[in-house]
Amino acid sequence: MNNLTKLIIKSPNIKSQYDYIIVGQGLAGTILHFQLLQRGKTCLVIDNNLEKNSSLVAAGMYNPIVFKRVTKGWNVDKYSPYLAPFYSKMENHLNTKLDFPINILRFFKTLEQQNDFFSKTEEEGFSQYLISESKAVTKDLPVKNEIGFGEITKTGWVNTVSLLTQYRNFLDSNGIILNEKFEFDNLVFSDKKVMYQGISAEKIIFCEGTFMENNPYFKYLPLVPTKGELFTIKVPGLEVDKILNKGFFCLPLGNDLFRVGATYNWKDLTYETTENGKSELLEKINSLLDCDFEIMDHQAGIRPTVRDRRPLIGLHPDFPSLGLFNGLGTKGVLIAPWLSNHFCDFLEDKSPLDKEYDLQRVKKRK
């Protein structure tokens, strides 16, 4: 530690001591930083501004319903009420619009899907999410609508690109970010303290997404990265104020532009777009749209999903000054606000972590 404490801090704005160091400024790191900031904590972020940050590619959608069997998403009754107030706070903090509530029209492929949907509208607990009698009009839309549709509310999207870029500007302007790659060789820690390049903190929290696989302290955890590809398309004349869904989503962005996705690939984990992904997306679009469209952009990203589809948060089983906030997967926009608050309660108020989130559920191999 003596050698490290002599290292010169690179930026004159960076202090020598913080409550927390957060590694990674994707969705998880950004939201956790904001939560700690709201509690009066001092937090330094370390991030090298990777263009391949999955949060910069993600559509940022939130949806309380799992369409496959028309069930409520995992713990959605807990997460959903927390979402709008949280992003409203971030909007006020950054002085920019982030949250765009917009209903989903779910177009049915089969009569069975139609029956499943409308039977659920009569079940207790679903009425706040499923609209039994939609007033949406689709007859003039260039869409293939042979079997009808159902409407879902309390859905929408968060502009994750704006969220991350505007929050990074805030971090930069306040001198609380190191724009560099985190080097594990420069980390020294004890049970009560961490030291990195002459900067000390009580704890360091890793929010690295799929790059957790390169973290020597947490790479034992069962991360199963998933590649997803998206289009941005232009569809002149498709005037719709709803997200369209038919086994994929078609999200209106304005000015005739739509975000379309997504694919799932567990084998090809490169950040390159593929012809297979393109073909799959084209097939999906043509199953719904009955009109011409133009592909404006094609992107690929890697989602930090976990084998049991549960987030990984908590402290290292052997090193309690090292923490993790990761594995948010495809539902990050929806679950991160509540989950980060739950983690902060654990860090600051010593409240117990729910076992289904706690990384301690995964036993570290000796």
C-alpha positions in Angstrom: 0.0 0.0 0.0 2.9 2.4 0.7 3.9 2.4 -3.0 0.3 3.1 -4.1 -0.2 6.0 -1.7 2.7 7.8 -3.3 1.1 7.7 -6.8 0.0 11.1 -8.1 -3.7 11.6 -8.7 -4.0 12.5 -12.4 -6.7 15.2 -12.3 -6.4 18.2 -10.1 -10.1 18.1 -9.4 -10.1 14.6 -8.0 -10.0 14.4 -4.2 -7.9 11.9 -2.3 -10.8 10.4 -0.3 -14.4 9.3 -1.1 -17.1 7.2 0.5 -17.3 5.0 -2.6 -15.5 4.3 -5.9 -17.8 3.1 -8.7 -16.2 1.3 -11.6 -18.3 1.5 -14.8 -20.7 4.2 -16.0 -23.3 2.1 -17.8 -26.9 2.1 -16.6 -26.1 0.2 -13.4 -23.2 2.5 -12.4 -25.0 5.7 -13.3 -28.1 4.9 -11.3 -26.2 3.6 -8.3 -24.1 6.7 -8.3 -27.2 8.9 -8.4 -28.8 7.0 -5.5 -25.7 7.4 -3.4 -25.5 11.1 -4.3 -29.1 11.6 -3.1 -28.0 10.2 0.3 -25.2 12.7 0.6 -22.4 10.3 -0.2 -19.2 11.2 -2.1 -18.6 8.9 -5.1 -15.9 8.8 -7.7 -16.6 7.0 -11.0 -13.9 5.3 -13.0 -14.9 4.6 -16.6 -13.0 4.7 -20.0 -16.1 5.6 -22.0 -16.4 2.5 -24.1 -18.5 2.9 -27.2 -19.6 -0.7 -26.8 -21.4 0.0 -23.5 -24.5 -2.1 -23.8 -26.6 0.6 -22.2 -25.8 2.9 -25.1 -27.2 0.3 -27.6 -30.2 -0.9 -25.6 -33.7 0.2 -26.5 -34.4 1.2 -22.9 -37.9 -0.2 -22.9 -39.8 -1.2 -19.7 -42.8 -3.6 -19.8 -44.5 -5.2 -16.8 -45.8 -8.2 -18.8 -44.1 -11.3 -20.1 -45.9 -12.0 -23.3 -45.1 -15.7 -23.7 -47.7 -16.8 -21.1 -49.2 -13.4 -20.3 -47.7 -13.3 -16.8 -46.5 -10.4 -14.7 -42.8 -9.8 -14.8 -40.7 -10.9 -11.9 -41.5 -8.6 -8.9 -43.0 -6.0 -11.2 -45.5 -4.8 -8.6 -42.5 -3.8 -6.5 -40.5 -2.2 -9.3 -43.1 -0.4 -11.4 -44.4 2.2 -8.8 -40.8 3.2 -8.2 -39.9 3.8 -11.8 -41.6 7.1 -12.7 -40.7 9.0 -9.5 -37.1 8.0 -9.8 -36.6 9.0 -13.4 -38.4 12.2 -12.7 -35.7 13.0 -10.1 -33.0 12.3 -12.6 -34.7 14.5 -15.2 -34.8 17.4 -12.8 -31.2 16.7 -11.8 -30.0 16.7 -15.4 -32.6 19.1 -16.8 -33.4 16.8 -19.7 -36.3 14.5 -20.7 -35.5 10.8 -20.1 -38.7 8.8 -19.4 -41.3 8.4 -22.2 -44.4 6.5 -21.1 -46.1 4.9 -24.0 -48.5 2.0 -24.2 -47.8 -1.3 -26.1 -50.1 -2.8 -28.7 -49.6 -6.5 -28.7 -50.6 -8.0 -32.0 -51.6 -11.7 -31.7 -50.1 -14.4 -33.9 -52.7 -17.1 -32.8 -56.2 -17.3 -31.4 -54.6 -18.9 -28.3 -52.5 -15.8 -27.7 -55.7 -13.7 -28.0 -57.6 -15.9 -25.5 -54.7 -15.9 -23.0 -54.5 -12.2 -23.1 -58.1 -11.3 -22.6 -58.7 -14.0 -20.0 -55.9 -12.4 -17.9 -57.6 -9.0 -18.1 -60.2 -10.4 -15.8 -57.8 -11.8 -13.2 -56.9 -9.9 -10.0 -53.7 -8.0 -10.2 -53.6 -7.6 -14.0 -56.1 -4.8 -14.5 -53.5 -2.1 -13.7 -51.4 -3.4 -16.7 -53.8 -4.9 -19.2 -56.5 -2.8 -20.9 -59.6 -5.0 -21.4 -61.1 -2.7 -24.1 -58.5 -0.8 -26.1 -59.6 2.3 -27.9 -56.6 2.2 -30.2 -57.5 2.4 -33.9 -55.3 0.4 -36.3 -57.5 0.1 -39.4 -55.6 2.9 -41.2 -52.2 1.7 -40.2 -50.0 -0.3 -42.7 -49.8 -3.3 -40.3 -50.8 -7.0 -40.7 -53.5 -7.4 -38.1 -55.3 -10.7 -38.8 -56.2 -11.7 -35.3 -56.4 -8.5 -33.4 -54.4 -7.0 -30.5 -54.4 -6.2 -26.8 -53.1 -3.1 -25.1 -50.6 -2.9 -22.2 -50.1 0.2 -20.0 -47.5 1.3 -17.5 -45.0 0.7 -20.3 -42.5 3.0 -22.1 -38.9 3.6 -22.7 -36.0 5.6 -21.1 -33.5 7.3 -23.4 -30.5 5.6 -22.1 -28.1 7.4 -24.5 -29.2 10.7 -23.2 -29.2 9.5 -19.6 -25.6 8.2 -19.8 -24.2 11.1 -21.8 -25.8 13.8 -19.8 -24.8 12.2 -16.5 -21.3 11.8 -17.7 -21.3 15.6 -18.5 -22.4 16.1 -14.9 -19.6 13.9 -13.6 -17.0 15.6 -15.8 -18.1 19.1 -14.8 -17.9 18.2 -11.1 -14.6 16.5 -11.3 -15.9 13.2 -10.0 -14.9 10.8 -12.8 -11.6 9.3 -14.0 -11.8 8.8 -17.7 -9.5 5.8 -17.9 -9.5 2.0 -17.9 -9.5 0.5 -14.4 -6.3 -1.3 -13.6 -6.7 -4.0 -11.1 -2.9 -4.0 -10.4 -3.4 -0.6 -8.8 -6.0 -1.7 -6.4 -5.1 -2.3 -2.7 -7.6 -3.0 -0.1 -8.3 -4.2 3.5 -11.6 -5.1 5.1 -12.4 -1.5 5.8 -10.8 0.5 3.0 -9.7 0.5 -0.6 -6.9 2.5 -2.3 -6.6 3.2 -6.0 -3.9 5.5 -7.4 -3.7 7.5 -4.2 -7.4 7.7 -3.8 -9.0 6.0 -0.8 -12.6 5.0 -0.2 -14.6 2.9 2.2 -15.8 0.6 -0.6 -15.4 0.1 -4.3 -18.4 -1.1 -6.3 -18.0 -2.8 -9.6 -20.7 -2.1 -12.2 -18.9 -3.4 -15.3 -21.7 -5.3 -17.1 -20.3 -8.1 -19.2 -16.7 -7.0 -18.5 -17.2 -8.6 -15.1 -15.8 -11.7 -16.8 -12.3 -10.0 -16.6 -12.7 -9.0 -13.0 -10.3 -11.3 -10.9 -12.5 -11.0 -7.8 -16.0 -11.6 -9.3 -15.4 -13.6 -12.5 -16.5 -16.8 -10.6 -20.1 -15.6 -10.8 -22.3 -17.2 -13.5 -22.7 -14.4 -16.0 -24.1 -15.5 -19.3 -23.8 -12.6 -21.8 -26.4 -12.4 -24.5 -25.9 -10.6 -27.8 -28.7 -8.5 -29.2 -29.1 -6.7 -32.5 -31.3 -3.7 -33.2 -32.4 -1.6 -36.2 -33.4 2.0 -36.5 -35.8 2.2 -39.5 -37.6 4.9 -41.3 -41.3 4.3 -42.1 -42.9 7.3 -43.8 -46.6 7.4 -43.1 -46.6 5.1 -40.1 -48.2 7.5 -37.6 -48.6 5.7 -34.3 -48.3 6.7 -30.7 -47.9 3.2 -29.3 -45.1 0.6 -29.2 -46.0 -2.2 -31.7 -45.2 -5.7 -30.6 -45.6 -9.0 -32.5 -42.9 -11.2 -30.9 -40.5 -8.1 -31.3 -40.9 -4.4 -30.6 -41.3 -1.5 -33.0 -40.8 1.7 -30.9 -41.7 5.1 -32.4 -38.9 7.7 -32.0 -40.6 10.5 -34.0 -39.8 11.9 -37.5 -40.9 8.6 -39.1 -38.1 6.7 -37.2 -38.6 3.5 -35.2 -36.3 1.4 -33.1 -36.8 -2.3 -33.9 -35.6 -5.4 -32.0 -34.3 -7.5 -30.7 -32.4 -10.7 -31.4 -30.9 -13.1 -28.9 -27.6 -14.9 -29.4 -25.6 -16.7 -26.8 -22.8 -18.0 -29.1 -21.6 -15.0 -31.0 -20.5 -12.5 -28.4 -18.8 -10.0 -30.7 -20.0 -6.5 -31.0 -20.3 -6.7 -34.7 -23.6 -6.8 -36.5 -24.3 -9.9 -38.5 -26.2 -11.0 -41.6 -28.1 -13.5 -39.6 -29.2 -10.8 -37.2 -30.2 -8.6 -40.1 -32.2 -11.4 -41.7 -34.0 -12.2 -38.4 -35.0 -8.6 -37.9 -36.2 -8.2 -41.5 -38.3 -11.3 -41.1 -39.8 -9.9 -37.9 -40.6 -6.5 -39.5 -42.2 -8.1 -42.5 -44.5 -10.2 -40.3 -46.0 -6.9 -39.0 -45.5 -4.0 -41.4 -47.3 -4.0 -44.7 -45.4 -1.1 -46.2 -41.9 -0.1 -47.4 -39.2 0.9 -44.9 -35.6 2.0 -44.9 -32.9 0.7 -42.5 -31.1 3.7 -41.1 -28.9 2.0 -38.5 -28.0 -1.5 -37.4 -26.4 -2.0 -33.9 -25.3 -4.8 -31.7 -24.7 -5.0 -27.9 -24.0 -7.5 -25.2 -26.5 -7.8 -22.3 -25.1 -8.8 -18.8 -27.6 -11.6 -18.1 -27.2 -14.2 -15.4 -27.8 -17.9 -15.5 -30.7 -17.8 -13.0 -32.0 -14.5 -14.5 -31.5 -12.7 -11.2 -29.3 -9.7 -10.6 -26.0 -10.1 -8.8 -25.5 -7.5 -6.0 -23.7 -7.5 -2.7 -20.2 -7.7 -1.2 -17.5 -10.2 -2.0 -17.6 -13.2 0.4 -13.9 -12.8 1.3 -13.3 -9.1 0.8 -16.1 -6.9 2.3 -14.7 -3.7 0.9 -15.4 -4.9 -2.7 -19.0 -4.7 -3.9 -20.9 -5.6 -7.1 -24.0 -4.2 -8.8 -24.5 -6.2 -12.0 -26.5 -8.7 -13.9 -29.5 -6.5 -14.6 -30.0 -8.2 -18.0 -32.8 -7.1 -20.3 -34.9 -5.5 -17.6 -32.3 -3.0 -16.3 -34.3 0.2 -17.0 -37.2 -1.2 -15.0 -35.4 -2.9 -12.1 -32.3 -0.7 -11.5 -34.1 2.2 -9.7 -35.7 0.0 -7.0 -32.8 -2.4 -6.8 -30.1 0.3 -6.4 -32.1 1.8 -3.6 -32.3 -1.6 -2.0 -28.6 -2.0 -2.3 -28.0 1.5 -0.8 -30.2 0.5 2.2 -27.8 -2.5 2.6 -24.7 -0.4 2.2 -25.7 2.6 4.3 -28.4 1.3 6.8 -27.2 -2.2 7.2 -30.5 -3.5 6.0 -30.4 -7.1 4.9 -30.2 -7.9 1.2 -33.0 -10.0 -0.3 -31.5 -13.5 -0.9 -32.8 -13.7 -4.4 -30.5 -10.7 -5.4 -27.6 -11.4 -3.1 -24.5 -12.6 -4.9 -23.8 -14.8 -1.8 -26.3 -17.3 -3.2 -23.5 -18.3 -5.6 -20.9 -20.2 -3.7 -17.3 -19.2 -4.5 -15.2 -22.1 -5.5 -12.0 -22.6 -3.5 
